[in-house]
Amino acid sequence: MKNIYISLVLVLLVSFASAKPTMGGAKNKQVTVEINFGDVKDMKTVTIDCGKKLTALEALQLAADVETHPLGQYIFVTAIDKVISTRGNMAWYYKINGENSTKLAMSQAVKAGDVITWRYVKDVCSCTVDGKKK
């Protein structure tokens, strides 16, 4: 009977020793990318491991099929998962943790725990960037 108790205690000790801590675990080493396609298709949410420094654009590129278009010093996201921007009509914009960013996605650093939300909405910006009408 004594051997059974010793065996049980050893099994419990090994179980506790091999358990991974949950406090401050994997969730804190990830960013979440939410993609809101508007009325075109269902929303998509992807969790990305954040083992290195990432930008909002890099996180998006890890979460979806992304097409971009360079224009001078800017890089615009022109399509996400085949949902294409139409200049002056619909475009892709993003927020970090519910707040609008003041930086381009290519230079906006993200950190573990951030939620990056990309939204397909009315284009209010492209004509002001290069001065051309649609």
Beta strands, then each sheet from edge to edge (+ up, - down):
strand 1: 30-36
strand 2: 44-49
strand 3: 54-55
strand 4: 66-71
strand 5: 74-80
strand 6: 83-84
strand 7: 90-96
strand 8: 99-100
strand 9: 109-110
strand 10: 115-122
sheet 1: 2+ 1- 10- 7+ 8-
sheet 2: 3+ 9-
sheet 3: 4+ 5- 6+
end
